[in-house]
Amino acid sequence: MVARFELLSVADAFERSLRNMSGLSAKHSALVAASRVLAKRIDLIAEDGFIDGNGKLDNVTVPTFLKYLQALGMTVDVVQKAPAKTKSGSQKDMLADFRREHRQTV
């Protein structure tokens, strides 16, 4: 089953998430307050393509808001990428590995 979400402002969506969050207490007050400010700012600057009042691109507010959400435990765990292959072998080994991985099947 796929969840359906209403089209909400970031501030409204944050408030909805708060209502459905368990485990938050008074010690989270400052994080919640700062997150509210950031959510309102995102809604404000989103209307202008994330250009602030000084004509500069705001590329700080959204990542900061996401860090606050993470601190509140409101982010979803992401799937880990497969570990990168190490290239410690010789050139011959690397070429053989490349050929094996890219062999065409007929």
FENVEN-V145817 format. One record per pair of residues at least 12 apart in sequence whose ideal C-beta (glycine too) atoms are under 8 Angstrom apart, sorted by the first residue. I is the first residue (numbers start at 1). J is the second residue. D is the distance in Angstrom with one decimal. If there is no record, write none. Layout:
BEGIN
I J D
I J D
END
This chain:
BEGIN
9 39 7.8
9 43 4.7
10 39 4.5
10 40 7.9
10 42 4.5
10 43 5.2
10 46 7.5
10 65 7.6
11 36 6.9
11 39 4.2
11 40 5.0
11 42 7.9
11 43 5.5
13 39 7.8
14 35 6.2
14 36 6.8
14 39 4.4
17 74 5.7
18 32 6.8
21 72 7.3
21 73 7.5
21 74 6.5
23 73 6.9
24 72 6.9
28 72 6.2
31 68 5.8
31 71 5.5
31 72 5.5
32 72 7.1
34 68 6.0
35 65 6.5
35 68 4.4
35 69 6.8
35 72 6.9
38 61 5.8
38 64 6.0
38 65 4.1
38 68 6.4
39 65 6.4
41 58 8.0
41 61 5.2
42 61 5.7
42 62 6.1
42 65 6.1
45 58 5.2
45 61 6.7
50 62 7.8
END
